[in-house]
Amino acid sequence: MFSALGSAQGIVILLLSLAAFAAEVFALVDAVRHRPDAFVAAGKRTKQFWSIILGVAVLLGFVSVGRSLLFSIGLIAVVAAGIYLADVRPALRQVSGRGGGSQHMGPYGPW
């Protein structure tokens, strides 16, 4: 019984760490695709800063995939990617004109 519970937990940890690693890779690829002046125009840190942070996050995420003992390292990596995806990426998309739906924006959101 305990081995089945342990393997189920191992599968969940593996799936969650793979999803976190995918988000980190996506964030790095997205950051590399934007022009350097877009970061400055959006009022965010430089492209070099985010590329380094997200590159380190991808490395840390890769090392911690499937390893519950390295949870804190993986957590740092996914937080860095989460900050980029939640804060920097939307600002870059807005500056680049790829905001999606920004044509019909009212004072309370899209219409």
A tleap script that builds the chain and sets N, CA, C and O, in Angstrom:
source leaprc.protein.ff14SB
mol = sequence {
  NMET PHE SER ALA LEU GLY SER ALA GLN GLY
  ILE VAL ILE LEU LEU LEU SER LEU ALA ALA
  PHE ALA ALA GLU VAL PHE ALA LEU VAL ASP
  ALA VAL ARG HIE ARG PRO ASP ALA PHE VAL
  ALA ALA GLY LYS ARG THR LYS GLN PHE TRP
  SER ILE ILE LEU GLY VAL ALA VAL LEU LEU
  GLY PHE VAL SER VAL GLY ARG SER LEU LEU
  PHE SER ILE GLY LEU ILE ALA VAL VAL ALA
  ALA GLY ILE TYR LEU ALA ASP VAL ARG PRO
  ALA LEU ARG GLN VAL SER GLY ARG GLY GLY
  GLY SER GLN HIE MET GLY PRO TYR GLY PRO
  CTRP
}
set mol.1.N position { 0.819 -1.195 0.000 }
set mol.1.CA position { 0.000 0.000 0.000 }
set mol.1.C position { 0.862 1.258 0.000 }
set mol.1.O position { 0.581 2.206 -0.734 }
set mol.2.N position { 1.911 1.269 0.821 }
set mol.2.CA position { 2.750 2.452 0.903 }
set mol.2.C position { 3.543 2.680 -0.372 }
set mol.2.O position { 3.813 3.824 -0.737 }
set mol.3.N position { 3.919 1.607 -1.053 }
set mol.3.CA position { 4.673 1.794 -2.291 }
set mol.3.C position { 3.792 2.409 -3.382 }
set mol.3.O position { 4.278 3.192 -4.199 }
set mol.4.N position { 2.502 2.061 -3.401 }
set mol.4.CA position { 1.596 2.665 -4.385 }
set mol.4.C position { 1.414 4.149 -4.097 }
set mol.4.O position { 1.368 4.959 -5.022 }
set mol.5.N position { 1.311 4.510 -2.818 }
set mol.5.CA position { 1.175 5.917 -2.449 }
set mol.5.C position { 2.452 6.674 -2.810 }
set mol.5.O position { 2.392 7.796 -3.314 }
set mol.6.N position { 3.590 6.066 -2.555 }
set mol.6.CA position { 4.859 6.707 -2.879 }
set mol.6.C position { 5.033 6.908 -4.368 }
set mol.6.O position { 5.528 7.950 -4.800 }
set mol.7.N position { 4.636 5.932 -5.153 }
set mol.7.CA position { 4.792 6.086 -6.595 }
set mol.7.C position { 3.798 7.104 -7.145 }
set mol.7.O position { 4.107 7.810 -8.105 }
set mol.8.N position { 2.619 7.186 -6.555 }
set mol.8.CA position { 1.649 8.197 -6.991 }
set mol.8.C position { 2.171 9.598 -6.683 }
set mol.8.O position { 2.030 10.512 -7.496 }
set mol.9.N position { 2.762 9.760 -5.530 }
set mol.9.CA position { 3.340 11.057 -5.182 }
set mol.9.C position { 4.522 11.391 -6.089 }
set mol.9.O position { 4.715 12.547 -6.465 }
set mol.10.N position { 5.297 10.394 -6.431 }
set mol.10.CA position { 6.416 10.601 -7.333 }
set mol.10.C position { 5.957 11.040 -8.715 }
set mol.10.O position { 6.583 11.895 -9.341 }
set mol.11.N position { 4.868 10.455 -9.189 }
set mol.11.CA position { 4.324 10.831 -10.489 }
set mol.11.C position { 3.807 12.261 -10.460 }
set mol.11.O position { 4.022 13.017 -11.407 }
set mol.12.N position { 3.129 12.638 -9.385 }
set mol.12.CA position { 2.616 14.006 -9.255 }
set mol.12.C position { 3.768 15.005 -9.214 }
set mol.12.O position { 3.710 16.046 -9.868 }
set mol.13.N position { 4.805 14.697 -8.456 }
set mol.13.CA position { 5.970 15.588 -8.384 }
set mol.13.C position { 6.633 15.705 -9.747 }
set mol.13.O position { 7.036 16.795 -10.153 }
set mol.14.N position { 6.748 14.591 -10.451 }
set mol.14.CA position { 7.351 14.623 -11.781 }
set mol.14.C position { 6.527 15.476 -12.740 }
set mol.14.O position { 7.084 16.283 -13.484 }
set mol.15.N position { 5.202 15.303 -12.730 }
set mol.15.CA position { 4.343 16.084 -13.624 }
set mol.15.C position { 4.377 17.571 -13.301 }
set mol.15.O position { 4.434 18.402 -14.207 }
set mol.16.N position { 4.344 17.911 -12.025 }
set mol.16.CA position { 4.402 19.320 -11.630 }
set mol.16.C position { 5.750 19.946 -11.984 }
set mol.16.O position { 5.806 21.086 -12.444 }
set mol.17.N position { 6.821 19.209 -11.773 }
set mol.17.CA position { 8.133 19.761 -12.091 }
set mol.17.C position { 8.329 19.884 -13.604 }
set mol.17.O position { 9.000 20.810 -14.062 }
set mol.18.N position { 7.758 18.972 -14.381 }
set mol.18.CA position { 7.822 19.098 -15.840 }
set mol.18.C position { 7.014 20.302 -16.326 }
set mol.18.O position { 7.441 21.008 -17.239 }
set mol.19.N position { 5.859 20.534 -15.723 }
set mol.19.CA position { 5.054 21.703 -16.091 }
set mol.19.C position { 5.786 22.994 -15.732 }
set mol.19.O position { 5.764 23.953 -16.504 }
set mol.20.N position { 6.427 23.025 -14.581 }
set mol.20.CA position { 7.201 24.205 -14.178 }
set mol.20.C position { 8.373 24.417 -15.126 }
set mol.20.O position { 8.658 25.549 -15.516 }
set mol.21.N position { 9.050 23.343 -15.498 }
set mol.21.CA position { 10.178 23.450 -16.427 }
set mol.21.C position { 9.714 23.958 -17.793 }
set mol.21.O position { 10.401 24.762 -18.422 }
set mol.22.N position { 8.558 23.493 -18.249 }
set mol.22.CA position { 8.015 23.967 -19.525 }
set mol.22.C position { 7.715 25.467 -19.463 }
set mol.22.O position { 7.980 26.189 -20.424 }
set mol.23.N position { 7.169 25.938 -18.346 }
set mol.23.CA position { 6.891 27.368 -18.183 }
set mol.23.C position { 8.186 28.180 -18.186 }
set mol.23.O position { 8.233 29.274 -18.748 }
set mol.24.N position { 9.230 27.649 -17.563 }
set mol.24.CA position { 10.512 28.347 -17.525 }
set mol.24.C position { 11.127 28.447 -18.928 }
set mol.24.O position { 11.648 29.494 -19.312 }
set mol.25.N position { 11.061 27.357 -19.678 }
set mol.25.CA position { 11.590 27.369 -21.047 }
set mol.25.C position { 10.782 28.338 -21.913 }
set mol.25.O position { 11.353 29.099 -22.694 }
set mol.26.N position { 9.454 28.310 -21.773 }
set mol.26.CA position { 8.593 29.212 -22.538 }
set mol.26.C position { 8.929 30.672 -22.233 }
set mol.26.O position { 9.005 31.498 -23.142 }
set mol.27.N position { 9.131 30.987 -20.950 }
set mol.27.CA position { 9.459 32.359 -20.560 }
set mol.27.C position { 10.796 32.784 -21.156 }
set mol.27.O position { 10.924 33.912 -21.632 }
set mol.28.N position { 11.792 31.904 -21.139 }
set mol.28.CA position { 13.094 32.241 -21.706 }
set mol.28.C position { 12.993 32.478 -23.212 }
set mol.28.O position { 13.538 33.456 -23.724 }
set mol.29.N position { 12.305 31.595 -23.918 }
set mol.29.CA position { 12.159 31.753 -25.372 }
set mol.29.C position { 11.409 33.038 -25.693 }
set mol.29.O position { 11.758 33.736 -26.646 }
set mol.30.N position { 10.390 33.357 -24.917 }
set mol.30.CA position { 9.627 34.584 -25.141 }
set mol.30.C position { 10.491 35.820 -24.904 }
set mol.30.O position { 10.412 36.788 -25.660 }
set mol.31.N position { 11.306 35.790 -23.866 }
set mol.31.CA position { 12.166 36.941 -23.567 }
set mol.31.C position { 13.204 37.149 -24.665 }
set mol.31.O position { 13.510 38.285 -25.027 }
set mol.32.N position { 13.737 36.071 -25.186 }
set mol.32.CA position { 14.753 36.175 -26.228 }
set mol.32.C position { 14.155 36.712 -27.531 }
set mol.32.O position { 14.854 37.366 -28.305 }
set mol.33.N position { 12.891 36.448 -27.778 }
set mol.33.CA position { 12.242 36.875 -29.021 }
set mol.33.C position { 11.945 38.373 -29.075 }
set mol.33.O position { 11.793 38.926 -30.165 }
set mol.34.N position { 11.860 39.032 -27.940 }
set mol.34.CA position { 11.535 40.465 -27.925 }
set mol.34.C position { 12.782 41.308 -28.163 }
set mol.34.O position { 13.895 40.921 -27.806 }
set mol.35.N position { 12.569 42.469 -28.772 }
set mol.35.CA position { 13.662 43.402 -29.023 }
set mol.35.C position { 14.124 44.034 -27.712 }
set mol.35.O position { 13.319 44.210 -26.798 }
set mol.36.N position { 15.401 44.375 -27.609 }
set mol.36.CA position { 15.917 44.981 -26.367 }
set mol.36.C position { 15.243 46.298 -26.009 }
set mol.36.O position { 15.031 46.578 -24.830 }
set mol.37.N position { 14.901 47.116 -27.012 }
set mol.37.CA position { 14.283 48.401 -26.706 }
set mol.37.C position { 12.851 48.268 -26.202 }
set mol.37.O position { 12.327 49.198 -25.590 }
set mol.38.N position { 12.213 47.130 -26.447 }
set mol.38.CA position { 10.855 46.912 -25.934 }
set mol.38.C position { 10.852 46.822 -24.406 }
set mol.38.O position { 9.906 47.268 -23.756 }
set mol.39.N position { 11.894 46.254 -23.848 }
set mol.39.CA position { 11.988 46.146 -22.382 }
set mol.39.C position { 12.084 47.540 -21.762 }
set mol.39.O position { 11.428 47.830 -20.761 }
set mol.40.N position { 12.901 48.390 -22.361 }
set mol.40.CA position { 13.072 49.762 -21.860 }
set mol.40.C position { 11.779 50.543 -22.040 }
set mol.40.O position { 11.366 51.276 -21.141 }
set mol.41.N position { 11.133 50.393 -23.202 }
set mol.41.CA position { 9.883 51.111 -23.469 }
set mol.41.C position { 8.773 50.673 -22.527 }
set mol.41.O position { 7.893 51.468 -22.197 }
set mol.42.N position { 8.802 49.418 -22.088 }
set mol.42.CA position { 7.785 48.906 -21.167 }
set mol.42.C position { 8.087 49.279 -19.717 }
set mol.42.O position { 7.280 49.014 -18.826 }
set mol.43.N position { 9.242 49.889 -19.480 }
set mol.43.CA position { 9.596 50.281 -18.115 }
set mol.43.C position { 10.046 49.106 -17.266 }
set mol.43.O position { 9.906 49.132 -16.043 }
set mol.44.N position { 10.583 48.079 -17.903 }
set mol.44.CA position { 11.059 46.890 -17.193 }
set mol.44.C position { 12.577 46.831 -17.254 }
set mol.44.O position { 13.204 47.657 -17.917 }
set mol.45.N position { 13.166 45.870 -16.575 }
set mol.45.CA position { 14.613 45.687 -16.627 }
set mol.45.C position { 15.025 45.330 -18.058 }
set mol.45.O position { 14.173 45.093 -18.915 }
set mol.46.N position { 16.314 45.294 -18.303 }
set mol.46.CA position { 16.815 45.076 -19.653 }
set mol.46.C position { 16.599 43.641 -20.125 }
set mol.46.O position { 16.337 42.736 -19.333 }
set mol.47.N position { 16.716 43.463 -21.430 }
set mol.47.CA position { 16.594 42.131 -22.018 }
set mol.47.C position { 17.699 41.225 -21.489 }
set mol.47.O position { 17.462 40.050 -21.209 }
set mol.48.N position { 18.901 41.766 -21.353 }
set mol.48.CA position { 20.017 40.975 -20.840 }
set mol.48.C position { 19.729 40.476 -19.423 }
set mol.48.O position { 20.007 39.319 -19.106 }
set mol.49.N position { 19.178 41.336 -18.576 }
set mol.49.CA position { 18.843 40.947 -17.207 }
set mol.49.C position { 17.864 39.779 -17.204 }
set mol.49.O position { 18.096 38.772 -16.535 }
set mol.50.N position { 16.766 39.912 -17.955 }
set mol.50.CA position { 15.752 38.863 -17.965 }
set mol.50.C position { 16.241 37.595 -18.641 }
set mol.50.O position { 15.849 36.496 -18.250 }
set mol.51.N position { 17.084 37.730 -19.643 }
set mol.51.CA position { 17.635 36.541 -20.295 }
set mol.51.C position { 18.522 35.760 -19.331 }
set mol.51.O position { 18.476 34.530 -19.300 }
set mol.52.N position { 19.321 36.463 -18.551 }
set mol.52.CA position { 20.181 35.791 -17.576 }
set mol.52.C position { 19.344 35.146 -16.474 }
set mol.52.O position { 19.565 33.987 -16.125 }
set mol.53.N position { 18.386 35.892 -15.927 }
set mol.53.CA position { 17.540 35.354 -14.855 }
set mol.53.C position { 16.795 34.115 -15.332 }
set mol.53.O position { 16.766 33.099 -14.637 }
set mol.54.N position { 16.199 34.196 -16.505 }
set mol.54.CA position { 15.419 33.067 -17.014 }
set mol.54.C position { 16.313 31.921 -17.469 }
set mol.54.O position { 15.911 30.762 -17.379 }
set mol.55.N position { 17.511 32.216 -17.953 }
set mol.55.CA position { 18.457 31.151 -18.285 }
set mol.55.C position { 18.863 30.358 -17.054 }
set mol.55.O position { 18.923 29.129 -17.088 }
set mol.56.N position { 19.139 31.064 -15.974 }
set mol.56.CA position { 19.459 30.396 -14.706 }
set mol.56.C position { 18.241 29.616 -14.206 }
set mol.56.O position { 18.382 28.516 -13.672 }
set mol.57.N position { 17.054 30.184 -14.380 }
set mol.57.CA position { 15.834 29.490 -13.953 }
set mol.57.C position { 15.649 28.191 -14.731 }
set mol.57.O position { 15.250 27.178 -14.156 }
set mol.58.N position { 15.934 28.211 -16.022 }
set mol.58.CA position { 15.823 26.983 -16.823 }
set mol.58.C position { 16.832 25.943 -16.339 }
set mol.58.O position { 16.500 24.764 -16.225 }
set mol.59.N position { 18.054 26.371 -16.056 }
set mol.59.CA position { 19.053 25.425 -15.550 }
set mol.59.C position { 18.638 24.830 -14.199 }
set mol.59.O position { 18.746 23.623 -13.982 }
set mol.60.N position { 18.165 25.690 -13.300 }
set mol.60.CA position { 17.721 25.198 -11.993 }
set mol.60.C position { 16.503 24.295 -12.127 }
set mol.60.O position { 16.391 23.285 -11.432 }
set mol.61.N position { 15.599 24.658 -13.017 }
set mol.61.CA position { 14.425 23.828 -13.245 }
set mol.61.C position { 14.790 22.475 -13.816 }
set mol.61.O position { 14.202 21.460 -13.440 }
set mol.62.N position { 15.756 22.451 -14.722 }
set mol.62.CA position { 16.204 21.191 -15.303 }
set mol.62.C position { 16.819 20.284 -14.247 }
set mol.62.O position { 16.569 19.078 -14.234 }
set mol.63.N position { 17.620 20.863 -13.364 }
set mol.63.CA position { 18.268 20.085 -12.302 }
set mol.63.C position { 17.243 19.523 -11.326 }
set mol.63.O position { 17.428 18.426 -10.799 }
set mol.64.N position { 16.172 20.256 -11.082 }
set mol.64.CA position { 15.215 19.846 -10.054 }
set mol.64.C position { 14.030 19.037 -10.598 }
set mol.64.O position { 13.132 18.702 -9.826 }
set mol.65.N position { 13.992 18.715 -11.883 }
set mol.65.CA position { 12.868 17.942 -12.434 }
set mol.65.C position { 12.802 16.578 -11.771 }
set mol.65.O position { 13.752 15.796 -11.822 }
set mol.66.N position { 11.666 16.307 -11.149 }
set mol.66.CA position { 11.418 15.009 -10.536 }
set mol.66.C position { 12.106 14.762 -9.217 }
set mol.66.O position { 12.026 13.652 -8.689 }
set mol.67.N position { 12.774 15.746 -8.669 }
set mol.67.CA position { 13.495 15.554 -7.409 }
set mol.67.C position { 12.834 16.383 -6.317 }
set mol.67.O position { 12.924 17.610 -6.317 }
set mol.68.N position { 12.186 15.722 -5.409 }
set mol.68.CA position { 11.480 16.437 -4.346 }
set mol.68.C position { 12.445 17.069 -3.347 }
set mol.68.O position { 12.076 18.015 -2.650 }
set mol.69.N position { 13.675 16.561 -3.267 }
set mol.69.CA position { 14.650 17.133 -2.335 }
set mol.69.C position { 15.137 18.497 -2.799 }
set mol.69.O position { 15.600 19.296 -1.985 }
set mol.70.N position { 15.041 18.773 -4.087 }
set mol.70.CA position { 15.467 20.056 -4.626 }
set mol.70.C position { 14.273 20.983 -4.845 }
set mol.70.O position { 14.284 21.813 -5.754 }
set mol.71.N position { 13.263 20.842 -4.024 }
set mol.71.CA position { 12.029 21.612 -4.174 }
set mol.71.C position { 12.272 23.108 -4.110 }
set mol.71.O position { 11.707 23.860 -4.905 }
set mol.72.N position { 13.106 23.555 -3.173 }
set mol.72.CA position { 13.330 25.001 -3.020 }
set mol.72.C position { 14.040 25.593 -4.230 }
set mol.72.O position { 13.772 26.736 -4.602 }
set mol.73.N position { 14.937 24.839 -4.848 }
set mol.73.CA position { 15.617 25.332 -6.049 }
set mol.73.C position { 14.617 25.454 -7.196 }
set mol.73.O position { 14.617 26.447 -7.923 }
set mol.74.N position { 13.777 24.453 -7.354 }
set mol.74.CA position { 12.747 24.503 -8.384 }
set mol.74.C position { 11.742 25.609 -8.141 }
set mol.74.O position { 11.228 26.209 -9.085 }
set mol.75.N position { 11.462 25.879 -6.882 }
set mol.75.CA position { 10.523 26.947 -6.530 }
set mol.75.C position { 11.084 28.315 -6.916 }
set mol.75.O position { 10.355 29.162 -7.432 }
set mol.76.N position { 12.351 28.528 -6.672 }
set mol.76.CA position { 12.995 29.792 -7.069 }
set mol.76.C position { 12.896 29.972 -8.581 }
set mol.76.O position { 12.599 31.064 -9.065 }
set mol.77.N position { 13.146 28.902 -9.316 }
set mol.77.CA position { 13.116 28.967 -10.777 }
set mol.77.C position { 11.718 29.278 -11.294 }
set mol.77.O position { 11.560 30.108 -12.189 }
set mol.78.N position { 10.716 28.629 -10.748 }
set mol.78.CA position { 9.350 28.846 -11.241 }
set mol.78.C position { 8.828 30.222 -10.815 }
set mol.78.O position { 7.996 30.799 -11.515 }
set mol.79.N position { 9.288 30.748 -9.706 }
set mol.79.CA position { 8.890 32.103 -9.297 }
set mol.79.C position { 9.465 33.131 -10.264 }
set mol.79.O position { 8.776 34.078 -10.644 }
set mol.80.N position { 10.719 32.953 -10.664 }
set mol.80.CA position { 11.328 33.876 -11.631 }
set mol.80.C position { 10.564 33.860 -12.950 }
set mol.80.O position { 10.279 34.911 -13.523 }
set mol.81.N position { 10.235 32.664 -13.426 }
set mol.81.CA position { 9.472 32.557 -14.670 }
set mol.81.C position { 8.070 33.121 -14.497 }
set mol.81.O position { 7.542 33.753 -15.411 }
set mol.82.N position { 7.466 32.902 -13.342 }
set mol.82.CA position { 6.128 33.425 -13.077 }
set mol.82.C position { 6.092 34.940 -13.058 }
set mol.82.O position { 5.144 35.544 -13.559 }
set mol.83.N position { 7.103 35.556 -12.491 }
set mol.83.CA position { 7.169 37.024 -12.478 }
set mol.83.C position { 7.277 37.552 -13.900 }
set mol.83.O position { 6.608 38.518 -14.267 }
set mol.84.N position { 8.121 36.911 -14.694 }
set mol.84.CA position { 8.251 37.352 -16.080 }
set mol.84.C position { 6.921 37.185 -16.817 }
set mol.84.O position { 6.472 38.106 -17.499 }
set mol.85.N position { 6.294 36.023 -16.685 }
set mol.85.CA position { 5.066 35.750 -17.439 }
set mol.85.C position { 3.888 36.605 -16.977 }
set mol.85.O position { 3.029 36.958 -17.785 }
set mol.86.N position { 3.839 36.938 -15.702 }
set mol.86.CA position { 2.700 37.694 -15.181 }
set mol.86.C position { 2.876 39.209 -15.268 }
set mol.86.O position { 1.889 39.941 -15.341 }
set mol.87.N position { 4.115 39.683 -15.262 }
set mol.87.CA position { 4.343 41.123 -15.216 }
set mol.87.C position { 5.035 41.661 -16.467 }
set mol.87.O position { 4.544 42.596 -17.099 }
set mol.88.N position { 6.158 41.077 -16.817 }
set mol.88.CA position { 6.962 41.615 -17.910 }
set mol.88.C position { 6.355 41.283 -19.266 }
set mol.88.O position { 6.249 42.164 -20.119 }
set mol.89.N position { 5.958 40.047 -19.483 }
set mol.89.CA position { 5.432 39.645 -20.795 }
set mol.89.C position { 4.215 40.462 -21.221 }
set mol.89.O position { 4.181 40.916 -22.364 }
set mol.90.N position { 3.205 40.675 -20.357 }
set mol.90.CA position { 2.077 41.508 -20.794 }
set mol.90.C position { 2.495 42.937 -21.156 }
set mol.90.O position { 1.958 43.514 -22.101 }
set mol.91.N position { 3.439 43.505 -20.421 }
set mol.91.CA position { 3.907 44.861 -20.730 }
set mol.91.C position { 4.640 44.882 -22.068 }
set mol.91.O position { 4.484 45.821 -22.849 }
set mol.92.N position { 5.430 43.859 -22.332 }
set mol.92.CA position { 6.128 43.783 -23.616 }
set mol.92.C position { 5.148 43.610 -24.767 }
set mol.92.O position { 5.321 44.211 -25.827 }
set mol.93.N position { 4.129 42.799 -24.566 }
set mol.93.CA position { 3.136 42.580 -25.622 }
set mol.93.C position { 2.367 43.866 -25.913 }
set mol.93.O position { 2.034 44.146 -27.064 }
set mol.94.N position { 2.090 44.635 -24.887 }
set mol.94.CA position { 1.369 45.888 -25.080 }
set mol.94.C position { 2.226 46.899 -25.839 }
set mol.94.O position { 1.731 47.587 -26.732 }
set mol.95.N position { 3.488 46.989 -25.494 }
set mol.95.CA position { 4.397 47.919 -26.163 }
set mol.95.C position { 4.634 47.494 -27.614 }
set mol.95.O position { 4.749 48.335 -28.506 }
set mol.96.N position { 4.705 46.180 -27.837 }
set mol.96.CA position { 4.978 45.658 -29.178 }
set mol.96.C position { 3.749 45.658 -30.066 }
set mol.96.O position { 3.854 45.359 -31.255 }
set mol.97.N position { 2.587 45.985 -29.521 }
set mol.97.CA position { 1.359 45.982 -30.308 }
set mol.97.C position { 0.755 44.614 -30.477 }
set mol.97.O position { -0.089 44.411 -31.350 }
set mol.98.N position { 1.178 43.654 -29.645 }
set mol.98.CA position { 0.635 42.296 -29.707 }
set mol.98.C position { -0.247 42.006 -28.499 }
set mol.98.O position { -0.335 40.864 -28.049 }
set mol.99.N position { -0.890 43.027 -27.983 }
set mol.99.CA position { -1.671 42.869 -26.775 }
set mol.99.C position { -2.923 42.046 -26.935 }
set mol.99.O position { -3.445 41.529 -25.946 }
set mol.100.N position { -3.419 41.905 -28.135 }
set mol.100.CA position { -4.591 41.080 -28.364 }
set mol.100.C position { -5.840 41.679 -27.759 }
set mol.100.O position { -5.996 41.687 -26.538 }
set mol.101.N position { -6.726 42.176 -28.588 }
set mol.101.CA position { -7.976 42.736 -28.097 }
set mol.101.C position { -7.850 44.173 -27.654 }
set mol.101.O position { -8.793 44.716 -27.079 }
set mol.102.N position { -6.741 44.799 -27.896 }
set mol.102.CA position { -6.567 46.165 -27.435 }
set mol.102.C position { -7.270 47.180 -28.335 }
set mol.102.O position { -7.323 48.363 -27.998 }
set mol.103.N position { -7.810 46.740 -29.471 }
set mol.103.CA position { -8.521 47.654 -30.355 }
set mol.103.C position { -9.783 48.198 -29.706 }
set mol.103.O position { -10.073 49.387 -29.832 }
set mol.104.N position { -10.518 47.379 -29.035 }
set mol.104.CA position { -11.806 47.764 -28.463 }
set mol.104.C position { -11.727 47.773 -26.943 }
set mol.104.O position { -12.397 46.984 -26.277 }
set mol.105.N position { -10.924 48.651 -26.407 }
set mol.105.CA position { -10.799 48.743 -24.960 }
set mol.105.C position { -11.608 49.920 -24.459 }
set mol.105.O position { -11.459 51.044 -24.940 }
set mol.106.N position { -12.452 49.657 -23.502 }
set mol.106.CA position { -13.204 50.707 -22.847 }
set mol.106.C position { -12.566 51.010 -21.502 }
set mol.106.O position { -11.522 50.445 -21.177 }
set mol.107.N position { -13.164 51.882 -20.721 }
set mol.107.CA position { -12.578 52.240 -19.432 }
set mol.107.C position { -12.587 51.099 -18.425 }
set mol.107.O position { -11.848 51.140 -17.441 }
set mol.108.N position { -13.425 50.064 -18.660 }
set mol.108.CA position { -13.512 48.939 -17.734 }
set mol.108.C position { -13.054 47.632 -18.351 }
set mol.108.O position { -13.309 46.563 -17.798 }
set mol.109.N position { -12.379 47.702 -19.492 }
set mol.109.CA position { -11.879 46.488 -20.135 }
set mol.109.C position { -12.362 46.369 -21.550 }
set mol.109.O position { -12.955 47.301 -22.093 }
set mol.110.N position { -12.109 45.214 -22.162 }
set mol.110.CA position { -12.480 45.048 -23.569 }
set mol.110.C position { -13.997 44.946 -23.753 }
set mol.110.O position { -14.723 44.502 -22.863 }
set mol.111.N position { -14.449 45.369 -24.930 }
set mol.111.CA position { -15.883 45.244 -25.251 }
set mol.111.C position { -16.043 44.727 -26.639 }
set mol.111.O position { -17.167 44.548 -27.106 }
savepdb mol mol.pdb
quit
